Structure formats: structure tokens, C-alpha cells
């Protein structure tokens, strides 16, 4: 089985994330969506709630597995999960500049490759922080997030 890890905080999961994850399922037999918690960030949703939302969104997609990202290096986690690659979505050159050194380091640590998937052109402007900012200011985010996430944001 060719397994890939798609790591991220997914706070919140948006349609750009969903597109990358779904496209990865066409390349790999299994895509593990590894939900992380960065202690240096304040998260809008708890890790448990983010995992629950991602599971709801991908409930009908057996190639997608959702789990918390164990602490430590992502390269070590990928090795423990017997993943052949990490999957990262890129919206622009700044994303590439940020991700490339990490990809190179991960490959040098354990040999895990990173596969970069360009974002959907219609969603290149979407980020979790922008989604939450627009929502906080009363804007309509329905075209940027799955219905399950929209509902969670509205009741939050």
C-alpha cells in the first residue's frame, strides 16, 4: 500500500485543503490527514473538534484516514506510519519557499519524499486565517468551507 501523510492544523478545514486531500487519493492508496496542534498558535477549534470535522467531511471516502499528529518530527511520524510521502498543497511561491527547506530536511532525516500539489486556481486566495477573519466580520464563507465546517463556525 502506498500511504501518504497530509499534515496540517486544519483550523478550520477549507475547500482548498479538501481539494488537495482528494487529489492525493488519486495518487496514493491511503492519505492520512494528520491533524496537528502548534503550541505557538492559538487554535480556534480544539484538536478533537478539528479531527471530528475532518472525519465528517471525508466520512464517505475510505482512502482518507484522519488522526492526530503525534508529537515529534513529521519525518519520524511518516516513517512509523510507513508512508512513502508527505503531501503539501501550494497556493503560491511563498508557500513553496516556506515548504522546500522542510521537504529537504525531512528527506535527509528519513528519506520521506514530499509531493507538492498546486492549489485549485479558484481557491488560491483561501486560507484558514482569512476564512476566520471574514467569518468574524460577518462575511459569507459558505463558498470556502465544507457545510460541516460552516455549521461549526456558525455555532462557535
Backbone as JSON Lines, residues from 0, in Angstrom:
{"i":0,"aa":"X","n":[0.85,-1.19,0.0],"ca":[0.0,0.0,0.0],"c":[0.89,1.25,0.0]}
{"i":1,"aa":"X","n":[0.53,2.18,-0.84],"ca":[1.26,3.46,-0.9],"c":[0.49,4.48,-0.07]}
{"i":2,"aa":"X","n":[1.05,4.8,1.09],"ca":[0.41,5.7,2.05],"c":[1.13,7.05,2.03]}
{"i":3,"aa":"X","n":[0.34,8.12,2.1],"ca":[0.89,9.47,2.21],"c":[0.31,10.13,3.45]}
{"i":4,"aa":"X","n":[1.05,11.08,3.98],"ca":[0.61,11.87,5.12],"c":[0.35,13.29,4.63]}
{"i":5,"aa":"X","n":[-0.81,13.82,4.96],"ca":[-1.14,15.21,4.65],"c":[-1.29,15.92,6.0]}
{"i":6,"aa":"X","n":[-0.2,16.55,6.49],"ca":[-0.25,17.16,7.81],"c":[-0.75,18.6,7.77]}
{"i":7,"aa":"X","n":[-1.34,19.03,8.86],"ca":[-1.77,20.42,8.97],"c":[-2.61,20.63,10.21]}
{"i":8,"aa":"X","n":[-2.83,21.89,10.53],"ca":[-3.68,22.18,11.69],"c":[-5.16,22.16,11.31]}
{"i":9,"aa":"X","n":[-5.47,22.48,10.07],"ca":[-6.84,22.43,9.56],"c":[-7.79,23.2,10.5]}
{"i":10,"aa":"X","n":[-7.42,24.44,10.77],"ca":[-8.14,25.25,11.76],"c":[-8.65,26.55,11.15]}
{"i":11,"aa":"X","n":[-9.72,26.49,10.38],"ca":[-10.53,25.32,10.05],"c":[-10.14,24.7,8.71]}
{"i":12,"aa":"X","n":[-10.64,23.5,8.5],"ca":[-10.53,22.83,7.2],"c":[-11.3,23.68,6.18]}
{"i":13,"aa":"X","n":[-10.68,23.96,5.04],"ca":[-11.38,24.71,3.99],"c":[-11.32,23.92,2.68]}
{"i":14,"aa":"X","n":[-12.0,24.42,1.68],"ca":[-12.13,23.69,0.42],"c":[-10.8,23.53,-0.31]}
{"i":15,"aa":"X","n":[-9.86,24.42,-0.09],"ca":[-8.52,24.25,-0.66],"c":[-7.85,23.01,-0.09]}
{"i":16,"aa":"X","n":[-7.95,22.82,1.24],"ca":[-7.44,21.6,1.87],"c":[-8.12,20.37,1.27]}
{"i":17,"aa":"X","n":[-9.44,20.43,1.18],"ca":[-10.22,19.28,0.69],"c":[-9.79,18.88,-0.72]}
{"i":18,"aa":"X","n":[-9.57,19.87,-1.57],"ca":[-9.17,19.59,-2.95],"c":[-7.82,18.88,-2.99]}
{"i":19,"aa":"X","n":[-6.87,19.33,-2.2],"ca":[-5.55,18.71,-2.17],"c":[-5.65,17.28,-1.65]}
{"i":20,"aa":"X","n":[-6.4,17.07,-0.58],"ca":[-6.54,15.73,0.0],"c":[-7.2,14.79,-1.01]}
{"i":21,"aa":"X","n":[-8.25,15.24,-1.65],"ca":[-8.93,14.39,-2.64],"c":[-8.04,14.07,-3.84]}
{"i":22,"aa":"X","n":[-7.29,15.04,-4.28],"ca":[-6.37,14.79,-5.4],"c":[-5.29,13.8,-4.99]}
{"i":23,"aa":"X","n":[-4.85,13.87,-3.75],"ca":[-3.83,12.94,-3.26],"c":[-4.35,11.5,-3.27]}
{"i":24,"aa":"X","n":[-5.65,11.31,-3.08],"ca":[-6.2,9.95,-3.08],"c":[-6.14,9.32,-4.47]}
{"i":25,"aa":"X","n":[-5.93,10.12,-5.5],"ca":[-5.77,9.59,-6.86],"c":[-4.34,9.14,-7.12]}
{"i":26,"aa":"X","n":[-3.43,9.54,-6.25],"ca":[-2.02,9.2,-6.39],"c":[-1.61,8.08,-5.42]}
{"i":27,"aa":"X","n":[-2.2,8.11,-4.22],"ca":[-1.84,7.17,-3.15],"c":[-3.04,6.31,-2.79]}
{"i":28,"aa":"X","n":[-2.77,5.12,-2.27],"ca":[-3.84,4.22,-1.85],"c":[-4.55,4.73,-0.61]}
{"i":29,"aa":"X","n":[-3.77,5.38,0.27],"ca":[-4.32,5.91,1.52],"c":[-3.67,7.25,1.81]}
{"i":30,"aa":"X","n":[-4.48,8.2,2.24],"ca":[-3.98,9.51,2.65],"c":[-4.37,9.7,4.11]}
{"i":31,"aa":"X","n":[-3.36,9.81,4.96],"ca":[-3.59,10.06,6.38],"c":[-3.57,11.57,6.58]}
{"i":32,"aa":"X","n":[-4.71,12.1,6.96],"ca":[-4.8,13.51,7.31],"c":[-4.4,13.59,8.77]}
{"i":33,"aa":"X","n":[-3.2,14.11,9.0],"ca":[-2.63,14.18,10.36],"c":[-2.86,15.59,10.9]}
{"i":34,"aa":"X","n":[-3.78,15.69,11.84],"ca":[-4.18,16.98,12.39],"c":[-3.23,17.34,13.53]}
{"i":35,"aa":"X","n":[-2.58,18.49,13.36],"ca":[-1.57,18.91,14.33],"c":[-2.05,20.05,15.21]}
{"i":36,"aa":"X","n":[-1.38,20.19,16.32],"ca":[-1.6,21.33,17.2],"c":[-0.26,22.0,17.43]}
{"i":37,"aa":"X","n":[-0.16,23.24,17.0],"ca":[1.05,24.02,17.18],"c":[0.94,24.77,18.5]}
{"i":38,"aa":"X","n":[1.81,24.47,19.46],"ca":[1.71,25.15,20.76],"c":[1.98,26.65,20.68]}
{"i":39,"aa":"X","n":[2.56,27.1,19.59],"ca":[2.85,28.52,19.41],"c":[1.7,29.29,18.77]}
{"i":40,"aa":"X","n":[0.62,28.58,18.45],"ca":[-0.55,29.21,17.84],"c":[-1.73,29.08,18.77]}
{"i":41,"aa":"X","n":[-2.66,30.03,18.66],"ca":[-3.93,29.86,19.37],"c":[-4.91,29.3,18.34]}
{"i":42,"aa":"X","n":[-5.46,28.15,18.66],"ca":[-6.36,27.47,17.74],"c":[-7.8,27.87,18.03]}
{"i":43,"aa":"X","n":[-8.57,27.99,16.97],"ca":[-9.98,28.35,17.11],"c":[-10.82,27.17,17.57]}
{"i":44,"aa":"X","n":[-10.43,25.98,17.1],"ca":[-11.12,24.75,17.49],"c":[-10.12,23.84,18.17]}
{"i":45,"aa":"X","n":[-10.59,23.05,19.11],"ca":[-9.72,22.08,19.78],"c":[-9.27,21.03,18.77]}
{"i":46,"aa":"X","n":[-8.18,20.34,19.11],"ca":[-7.7,19.28,18.23],"c":[-8.79,18.23,18.02]}
{"i":47,"aa":"X","n":[-9.47,17.86,19.07],"ca":[-10.53,16.84,18.96],"c":[-11.64,17.3,18.01]}
{"i":48,"aa":"X","n":[-12.01,18.58,18.1],"ca":[-13.07,19.1,17.23],"c":[-12.6,19.17,15.78]}
{"i":49,"aa":"X","n":[-11.35,19.55,15.55],"ca":[-10.82,19.6,14.19],"c":[-10.78,18.2,13.58]}
{"i":50,"aa":"X","n":[-10.36,17.23,14.37],"ca":[-10.34,15.84,13.89],"c":[-11.76,15.39,13.54]}
{"i":51,"aa":"X","n":[-12.69,15.68,14.42],"ca":[-14.09,15.31,14.19],"c":[-14.62,15.93,12.9]}
{"i":52,"aa":"X","n":[-14.33,17.2,12.67],"ca":[-14.81,17.87,11.46],"c":[-14.2,17.27,10.2]}
{"i":53,"aa":"X","n":[-12.9,17.0,10.22],"ca":[-12.26,16.4,9.04],"c":[-12.85,15.02,8.79]}
{"i":54,"aa":"X","n":[-13.08,14.25,9.85],"ca":[-13.69,12.92,9.67],"c":[-15.08,13.03,9.09]}
{"i":55,"aa":"X","n":[-15.86,14.0,9.53],"ca":[-17.2,14.18,8.98],"c":[-17.14,14.48,7.48]}
{"i":56,"aa":"X","n":[-16.26,15.4,7.11],"ca":[-16.17,15.81,5.71],"c":[-15.76,14.64,4.81]}
{"i":57,"aa":"X","n":[-14.87,13.78,5.3],"ca":[-14.36,12.68,4.48],"c":[-14.97,11.32,4.85]}
{"i":58,"aa":"X","n":[-16.1,11.33,5.51],"ca":[-16.73,10.1,6.0],"c":[-17.0,9.08,4.9]}
{"i":59,"aa":"X","n":[-17.29,9.52,3.71],"ca":[-17.61,8.61,2.6],"c":[-16.42,8.31,1.7]}
{"i":60,"aa":"X","n":[-15.23,8.63,2.18],"ca":[-14.03,8.43,1.37],"c":[-13.07,7.49,2.1]}
{"i":61,"aa":"X","n":[-13.16,6.18,1.81],"ca":[-12.38,5.19,2.57],"c":[-10.86,5.33,2.43]}
{"i":62,"aa":"X","n":[-10.39,6.02,1.41],"ca":[-8.94,6.2,1.24],"c":[-8.38,7.28,2.17]}
{"i":63,"aa":"X","n":[-9.26,8.01,2.85],"ca":[-8.83,9.08,3.75],"c":[-8.98,8.61,5.2]}
{"i":64,"aa":"X","n":[-7.87,8.66,5.93],"ca":[-7.83,8.32,7.35],"c":[-7.46,9.59,8.1]}
{"i":65,"aa":"X","n":[-8.14,9.86,9.18],"ca":[-7.88,11.08,9.95],"c":[-7.43,10.69,11.34]}
{"i":66,"aa":"X","n":[-6.32,11.29,11.78],"ca":[-5.8,11.01,13.12],"c":[-5.0,12.19,13.62]}
{"i":67,"aa":"X","n":[-4.78,12.24,14.93],"ca":[-3.94,13.32,15.46],"c":[-2.49,13.08,15.06]}
{"i":68,"aa":"X","n":[-1.78,14.15,14.83],"ca":[-0.36,14.05,14.52],"c":[0.39,13.88,15.84]}
{"i":69,"aa":"X","n":[1.07,12.76,15.95],"ca":[1.85,12.5,17.16],"c":[2.94,13.55,17.28]}
{"i":70,"aa":"X","n":[3.31,13.88,18.5],"ca":[4.36,14.89,18.69],"c":[5.69,14.36,18.18]}
{"i":71,"aa":"X","n":[6.57,15.27,17.87],"ca":[7.87,14.91,17.33],"c":[7.98,15.3,15.88]}
{"i":72,"aa":"X","n":[8.99,14.8,15.24],"ca":[9.25,15.15,13.85],"c":[8.26,14.48,12.9]}
{"i":73,"aa":"X","n":[7.78,15.24,11.94],"ca":[6.86,14.68,10.93],"c":[7.54,13.57,10.15]}
{"i":74,"aa":"X","n":[8.84,13.68,9.92],"ca":[9.57,12.63,9.19],"c":[9.54,11.32,9.96]}
{"i":75,"aa":"X","n":[9.69,11.39,11.28],"ca":[9.63,10.18,12.11],"c":[8.23,9.6,12.12]}
{"i":76,"aa":"X","n":[7.23,10.47,12.2],"ca":[5.84,10.04,12.17],"c":[5.54,9.31,10.85]}
{"i":77,"aa":"X","n":[5.99,9.89,9.76],"ca":[5.78,9.27,8.44],"c":[6.46,7.9,8.38]}
{"i":78,"aa":"X","n":[7.63,7.81,8.94],"ca":[8.35,6.53,8.95],"c":[7.6,5.5,9.78]}
{"i":79,"aa":"X","n":[7.1,5.91,10.96],"ca":[6.32,4.98,11.8],"c":[5.05,4.52,11.09]}
{"i":80,"aa":"X","n":[4.43,5.41,10.33],"ca":[3.18,5.08,9.62],"c":[3.45,4.43,8.27]}
{"i":81,"aa":"X","n":[4.73,4.18,7.97],"ca":[5.15,3.55,6.71],"c":[4.62,4.32,5.5]}
{"i":82,"aa":"X","n":[4.69,5.64,5.59],"ca":[4.26,6.49,4.48],"c":[5.41,6.69,3.51]}
{"i":83,"aa":"X","n":[5.08,6.74,2.24],"ca":[6.1,6.97,1.22],"c":[6.26,8.45,0.91]}
{"i":84,"aa":"X","n":[5.31,9.27,1.36],"ca":[5.39,10.69,1.04],"c":[4.56,11.53,1.99]}
{"i":85,"aa":"X","n":[4.94,12.8,2.05],"ca":[4.13,13.85,2.66],"c":[3.5,14.6,1.51]}
{"i":86,"aa":"X","n":[2.28,15.06,1.7],"ca":[1.59,15.83,0.66],"c":[1.36,17.23,1.18]}
{"i":87,"aa":"X","n":[1.75,18.2,0.38],"ca":[1.57,19.61,0.74],"c":[0.94,20.35,-0.42]}
{"i":88,"aa":"X","n":[-0.08,21.13,-0.13],"ca":[-0.68,21.98,-1.15],"c":[0.03,23.31,-1.19]}
{"i":89,"aa":"X","n":[0.21,23.84,-2.38],"ca":[0.87,25.13,-2.56],"c":[-0.06,26.11,-3.25]}
{"i":90,"aa":"X","n":[-0.18,27.29,-2.67],"ca":[-1.01,28.33,-3.27],"c":[-0.18,29.31,-4.08]}
{"i":91,"aa":"X","n":[1.09,29.46,-3.69],"ca":[1.91,30.49,-4.34],"c":[3.39,30.22,-4.07]}
{"i":92,"aa":"X","n":[4.22,31.1,-4.59],"ca":[5.66,30.94,-4.41],"c":[6.1,31.06,-2.97]}
{"i":93,"aa":"X","n":[5.41,31.86,-2.18],"ca":[5.75,31.99,-0.76],"c":[5.56,30.65,-0.05]}
{"i":94,"aa":"X","n":[4.47,29.93,-0.38],"ca":[4.26,28.6,0.21],"c":[5.42,27.68,-0.16]}
{"i":95,"aa":"X","n":[5.84,27.73,-1.43],"ca":[6.95,26.89,-1.88],"c":[8.23,27.23,-1.14]}
{"i":96,"aa":"X","n":[8.52,28.52,-1.01],"ca":[9.73,28.95,-0.31],"c":[9.71,28.49,1.14]}
{"i":97,"aa":"X","n":[8.55,28.46,1.76],"ca":[8.4,28.02,3.15],"c":[8.55,26.5,3.25]}
{"i":98,"aa":"X","n":[7.93,25.76,2.32],"ca":[7.88,24.3,2.4],"c":[9.14,23.59,1.91]}
{"i":99,"aa":"X","n":[9.86,24.16,0.95],"ca":[11.0,23.48,0.36],"c":[12.09,23.11,1.37]}
{"i":100,"aa":"X","n":[12.52,24.0,2.25],"ca":[13.54,23.59,3.23],"c":[13.07,22.45,4.13]}
{"i":101,"aa":"X","n":[11.79,22.49,4.51],"ca":[11.27,21.39,5.35],"c":[11.25,20.09,4.58]}
{"i":102,"aa":"X","n":[10.86,20.14,3.32],"ca":[10.83,18.93,2.49],"c":[12.22,18.34,2.36]}
{"i":103,"aa":"X","n":[13.19,19.2,2.15],"ca":[14.57,18.74,2.01],"c":[15.08,18.15,3.32]}
{"i":104,"aa":"X","n":[14.75,18.79,4.44],"ca":[15.16,18.28,5.74],"c":[14.5,16.93,6.03]}
{"i":105,"aa":"X","n":[13.22,16.82,5.77],"ca":[12.51,15.56,6.02],"c":[13.11,14.42,5.2]}
{"i":106,"aa":"X","n":[13.43,14.71,3.93],"ca":[14.04,13.68,3.09],"c":[15.41,13.29,3.63]}
{"i":107,"aa":"X","n":[16.19,14.24,4.12],"ca":[17.52,13.91,4.64],"c":[17.43,13.15,5.96]}
{"i":108,"aa":"X","n":[16.37,13.36,6.74],"ca":[16.22,12.68,8.03],"c":[15.82,11.22,7.88]}
{"i":109,"aa":"X","n":[14.81,10.96,7.07],"ca":[14.28,9.59,6.98],"c":[14.07,9.1,5.56]}
{"i":110,"aa":"X","n":[14.32,9.94,4.59],"ca":[14.11,9.53,3.2],"c":[12.7,9.76,2.69]}
{"i":111,"aa":"X","n":[11.8,10.28,3.53],"ca":[10.43,10.51,3.08],"c":[10.42,11.67,2.08]}
{"i":112,"aa":"X","n":[9.73,11.45,0.98],"ca":[9.61,12.48,-0.05],"c":[8.43,13.39,0.28]}
{"i":113,"aa":"X","n":[8.45,14.58,-0.29],"ca":[7.31,15.49,-0.2],"c":[6.79,15.72,-1.6]}
{"i":114,"aa":"X","n":[5.5,15.56,-1.75],"ca":[4.83,15.81,-3.03],"c":[4.06,17.12,-2.89]}
{"i":115,"aa":"X","n":[4.39,18.06,-3.75],"ca":[3.71,19.35,-3.76],"c":[2.6,19.32,-4.81]}
{"i":116,"aa":"X","n":[1.39,19.66,-4.38],"ca":[0.27,19.76,-5.31],"c":[-0.16,21.22,-5.4]}
{"i":117,"aa":"X","n":[-0.19,21.76,-6.59],"ca":[-0.64,23.15,-6.7],"c":[-2.12,23.24,-6.34]}
{"i":118,"aa":"X","n":[-2.47,24.34,-5.68],"ca":[-3.85,24.54,-5.28],"c":[-4.77,24.75,-6.47]}
{"i":119,"aa":"X","n":[-6.04,24.57,-6.21],"ca":[-7.06,24.84,-7.24],"c":[-7.05,26.34,-7.55]}
{"i":120,"aa":"X","n":[-6.98,26.72,-8.81],"ca":[-6.92,28.14,-9.15],"c":[-8.03,28.98,-8.51]}
{"i":121,"aa":"X","n":[-9.23,28.43,-8.43],"ca":[-10.35,29.2,-7.87],"c":[-10.27,29.34,-6.35]}
{"i":122,"aa":"X","n":[-9.32,28.65,-5.71],"ca":[-9.23,28.69,-4.24],"c":[-7.87,29.19,-3.75]}
{"i":123,"aa":"X","n":[-7.04,29.71,-4.64],"ca":[-5.69,30.11,-4.24],"c":[-5.68,31.23,-3.2]}
{"i":124,"aa":"X","n":[-6.75,31.98,-3.1],"ca":[-6.82,33.08,-2.13],"c":[-7.33,32.62,-0.76]}
{"i":125,"aa":"X","n":[-7.72,31.37,-0.63],"ca":[-8.36,30.89,0.6],"c":[-7.3,30.34,1.57]}
{"i":126,"aa":"X","n":[-7.37,30.83,2.79],"ca":[-6.55,30.3,3.88],"c":[-7.42,30.21,5.12]}
{"i":127,"aa":"X","n":[-7.02,29.39,6.06],"ca":[-7.81,29.25,7.29],"c":[-7.94,30.58,8.02]}
{"i":128,"aa":"X","n":[-6.85,31.33,8.09],"ca":[-6.91,32.6,8.82],"c":[-7.84,33.6,8.12]}
{"i":129,"aa":"X","n":[-7.8,33.65,6.8],"ca":[-8.71,34.55,6.09],"c":[-10.17,34.13,6.24]}
{"i":130,"aa":"X","n":[-10.41,32.83,6.2],"ca":[-11.78,32.33,6.38],"c":[-12.32,32.79,7.74]}
{"i":131,"aa":"X","n":[-11.51,32.62,8.78],"ca":[-11.98,33.0,10.11],"c":[-12.12,34.52,10.26]}
{"i":132,"aa":"X","n":[-11.25,35.27,9.61],"ca":[-11.36,36.73,9.67],"c":[-12.64,37.2,8.98]}
{"i":133,"aa":"X","n":[-12.92,36.66,7.81],"ca":[-14.14,37.03,7.09],"c":[-15.36,36.63,7.92]}
{"i":134,"aa":"X","n":[-15.34,35.44,8.5],"ca":[-16.47,34.99,9.32],"c":[-16.67,35.91,10.53]}
{"i":135,"aa":"X","n":[-15.57,36.28,11.19],"ca":[-15.65,37.13,12.37],"c":[-16.24,38.5,12.05]}
{"i":136,"aa":"X","n":[-16.04,38.95,10.82],"ca":[-16.55,40.26,10.41],"c":[-17.92,40.16,9.75]}
{"i":137,"aa":"X","n":[-18.54,38.96,9.82],"ca":[-19.9,38.79,9.32],"c":[-20.0,38.46,7.85]}
{"i":138,"aa":"X","n":[-18.89,38.13,7.22],"ca":[-18.91,37.81,5.79],"c":[-19.38,36.39,5.54]}
{"i":139,"aa":"X","n":[-19.79,36.14,4.31],"ca":[-20.28,34.82,3.91],"c":[-19.11,33.94,3.49]}
{"i":140,"aa":"X","n":[-18.88,32.87,4.21],"ca":[-17.77,31.96,3.92],"c":[-18.24,30.63,3.34]}
{"i":141,"aa":"X","n":[-19.5,30.54,2.98],"ca":[-20.09,29.27,2.52],"c":[-19.38,28.72,1.28]}
{"i":142,"aa":"X","n":[-18.8,29.58,0.46],"ca":[-18.13,29.09,-0.75],"c":[-16.67,28.7,-0.5]}
{"i":143,"aa":"X","n":[-16.23,28.79,0.75],"ca":[-14.84,28.49,1.09],"c":[-14.65,27.28,1.98]}
{"i":144,"aa":"X","n":[-15.7,26.82,2.63],"ca":[-15.59,25.71,3.59],"c":[-16.68,24.66,3.34]}
{"i":145,"aa":"X","n":[-16.42,23.41,3.73],"ca":[-17.47,22.39,3.63],"c":[-18.64,22.75,4.56]}
{"i":146,"aa":"X","n":[-19.84,22.26,4.26],"ca":[-21.01,22.57,5.08],"c":[-20.82,22.23,6.56]}
{"i":147,"aa":"X","n":[-20.15,21.13,6.85],"ca":[-19.94,20.74,8.25],"c":[-19.11,21.78,9.0]}
{"i":148,"aa":"X","n":[-18.14,22.34,8.32],"ca":[-17.28,23.36,8.93],"c":[-18.04,24.67,9.06]}
{"i":149,"aa":"X","n":[-18.82,25.01,8.03],"ca":[-19.63,26.23,8.1],"c":[-20.55,26.18,9.32]}
{"i":150,"aa":"X","n":[-21.21,25.06,9.53],"ca":[-22.09,24.91,10.68],"c":[-21.31,25.06,11.99]}
{"i":151,"aa":"X","n":[-20.15,24.45,12.08],"ca":[-19.34,24.53,13.31],"c":[-18.9,25.96,13.59]}
{"i":152,"aa":"X","n":[-18.57,26.69,12.54],"ca":[-18.16,28.09,12.72],"c":[-19.34,28.93,13.16]}
{"i":153,"aa":"X","n":[-20.51,28.69,12.6],"ca":[-21.67,29.46,12.96],"c":[-22.09,29.26,14.41]}
{"i":154,"aa":"X","n":[-21.96,28.02,14.91],"ca":[-22.39,27.79,16.3],"c":[-21.28,28.11,17.32]}
{"i":155,"aa":"X","n":[-20.1,28.35,16.83],"ca":[-18.96,28.68,17.71],"c":[-19.09,30.04,18.29]}
